[in-house]
């Protein structure tokens, strides 16, 4: 009975150690006497031959790995500290087990060296402004290097770029100067456009009709305001005859006024003479001339 019990225990132990369950997100690479048995297995239960078979499980889910901060010097000789994050997953479980001892550690080391070499060839302005293109370049290089291991690098993101405090202050002053320059340019463009508008308005107001319309508009604006004193602009053309006096075109008008005055004086003298003698004197010699 003791022997039977021992045999049963051994059989149960062997059965429990020979059954493996592979989850949906896993694949199992089976080695039989040291040799890989075809493609990776899974998901589901699998029975292994005790002592002969060995299974290595590989997780197929995407791995998020932080790259430790890397100290580097940019192409324009600026010291910086850069860190990044990498997203990768296993596409070929057999290669991930056979071609590399620890694919996670190997991917991390490749990422660190690639980060230093690629970013060391960039200027500081590129690191700060062209993040998207740098991320794509890093992803392409790291993915090419990890492809023999059955690893697919889906995305690389540069998280932070740290620079010395003195460089930060210099960049802040540069940014402020750039903003002032842009503000001056915008102000100058506004003044230029305003001068162009004023010139166009002056060209349109050269005609007498436009001037009269502008005069009426100004009078209308003045009438709507509560002002105790109102100044009405009057065109100088109305006063030009009086200002010019007897010169030019007003000489005929002055002569007409003088002739009319002389006629009035003669009529008045004739009236006074008639009142004095009672009747108009007769012409003595018939010549029609009045006696002196």
Protein Blocks (a to p, Z undefined) as FASTA:
>chain_A
ZZmmmmmmmmmmmmmmmpccddfkbccdddeehiaehjaededdddddehkaccddddfb
dcdddddddddddfkopacddddddddddfblmlmmmmpmblmlmmmmmmmmmmmmmmmm
pcfklmmmmmmmmmmmmmmmmmmmmmmnopacfbdcdfbdcddfklmmmmmmmmmmmmmm
mmmmmmmmmmmmmmmmmmmmmmmmmpmklmmmmmmmmmmmmmmpccfbdcddddfklmmm
mmnomghjlmmmmmmmmmmmmmmmmmmmmmmmmmmnopacddfklnopacZZ
